[in-house]
Amino acid sequence: MKLNKVYIVDDDSITIFGLRKLLEKFSKELCIEEFRNGREALDALSSLLKKGAALPEVIFLDINMPVMDGWTFLDEFLKLPSVSGVHIKIITSSIDVRDRQKWKSYVKKTGHHIDFITKPIYELDLRDVTHNMNLAS
């Protein structure tokens, strides 16, 4: 499986650094873009859609961020036209049961694949990142 583009949407530099290192193990050619809040990432996605450019296959999304949190990002993301095939990996240090319930509600209301991963992330397997993805080999 080939993964081309990944977005990391998180305001924590340590998490971004760690995810970048783990993802770079899969491919040195992988395009990894970082955003410090949901608004920045949503603006970048909107720009890609306007240009007709390829969207990231995977978005790692923190829940708690300034400006626009992960839940608000998801609400806005799901309104974007012609967005399909993007896998969202919610990454959070939250142990709040309500966050897991909210995640499950998003899974039920969209065809997008949305995972819930608890921080800290020590290891990623390509199969975990690309779970249920139809990527060209």
C-alpha positions in Angstrom: 0.0 0.0 0.0 1.2 3.5 -0.8 0.4 6.4 1.4 1.0 9.8 -0.3 -0.2 12.6 2.0 -0.9 12.9 5.7 -2.1 15.8 7.8 -1.3 16.2 11.5 -3.7 18.6 13.2 -2.4 19.1 16.7 -1.2 22.0 18.8 1.3 19.9 20.7 4.9 20.0 19.3 5.9 16.7 20.9 3.0 14.8 19.4 3.7 16.3 16.0 7.4 15.4 16.2 6.6 11.8 17.4 4.0 11.2 14.7 6.3 12.6 12.0 9.1 10.3 13.1 6.8 7.3 13.2 5.3 8.1 9.7 8.6 8.7 8.1 9.5 5.1 8.8 6.9 4.1 6.1 8.3 6.3 3.4 10.7 9.2 3.0 8.6 10.5 0.1 5.5 10.8 2.3 4.1 14.4 2.3 3.4 15.2 6.0 1.8 18.6 6.7 1.3 20.0 10.1 -1.5 22.3 11.4 -1.8 23.8 14.9 -5.6 24.0 14.9 -8.6 22.8 13.0 -9.1 26.1 11.2 -5.7 26.0 9.5 -6.3 22.4 8.4 -9.8 23.1 7.1 -8.6 26.2 5.2 -5.9 24.0 3.6 -8.4 21.3 2.7 -10.8 23.9 1.2 -7.9 25.3 -0.9 -7.0 21.8 -2.2 -10.7 21.2 -3.2 -10.8 24.5 -5.1 -7.7 23.5 -7.0 -8.9 20.0 -7.6 -5.7 18.7 -5.9 -5.4 15.4 -4.0 -6.5 15.4 -0.4 -4.6 13.7 2.3 -5.4 10.0 2.7 -5.1 10.3 6.5 -5.7 13.1 9.0 -4.4 12.7 12.6 -6.7 15.0 14.6 -6.4 16.2 18.1 -9.6 17.0 20.0 -8.4 19.8 22.3 -6.8 22.7 20.4 -7.2 26.5 20.3 -9.0 28.4 17.6 -10.9 25.4 16.3 -11.0 22.1 18.2 -11.2 18.7 16.6 -15.0 18.2 17.1 -15.7 21.5 15.3 -13.2 20.6 12.6 -15.1 17.3 12.1 -18.5 19.2 11.9 -17.1 21.5 9.2 -15.1 18.7 7.4 -18.3 16.6 7.0 -19.9 19.6 5.2 -17.2 19.9 2.6 -18.3 19.0 -1.0 -16.9 15.9 -2.7 -14.8 14.7 0.2 -14.5 11.0 0.4 -11.9 8.4 1.2 -10.2 10.4 3.9 -9.4 8.5 7.1 -9.4 10.4 10.3 -7.5 9.2 13.3 -8.6 11.1 16.4 -5.6 11.3 18.7 -6.2 12.5 22.3 -5.1 12.2 25.8 -8.7 12.5 27.0 -10.0 9.7 29.1 -13.5 11.3 29.2 -16.1 8.7 28.4 -18.1 11.5 26.6 -15.3 11.9 24.1 -15.5 8.2 23.1 -19.3 8.5 22.9 -19.0 11.6 20.7 -16.5 9.7 18.5 -19.0 6.9 18.1 -21.7 9.3 17.1 -19.5 10.7 14.3 -18.7 7.1 13.1 -22.5 6.5 12.8 -23.2 9.7 10.8 -20.6 9.5 8.2 -19.2 7.1 5.7 -15.6 8.2 6.5 -13.5 5.9 8.6 -12.8 7.5 11.9 -10.6 5.9 14.6 -10.0 6.9 18.2 -6.3 6.6 19.4 -5.2 7.5 22.9 -2.0 9.5 23.4 0.9 9.0 23.8 1.4 7.2 20.5 4.5 5.0 20.8 4.1 2.9 17.7 2.3 2.9 14.4 1.9 0.1 12.0 1.2 0.8 8.4 -1.9 -1.4 8.6 -3.2 0.7 11.5 -2.7 3.9 9.5 -4.2 2.6 6.3 -6.9 0.4 7.9 -9.8 -0.2 5.4 -8.1 2.0 2.8 -8.1 1.2 -0.9 -4.7 2.5 -1.8 -2.8 1.5 -4.9 0.2 -0.7 -4.2 
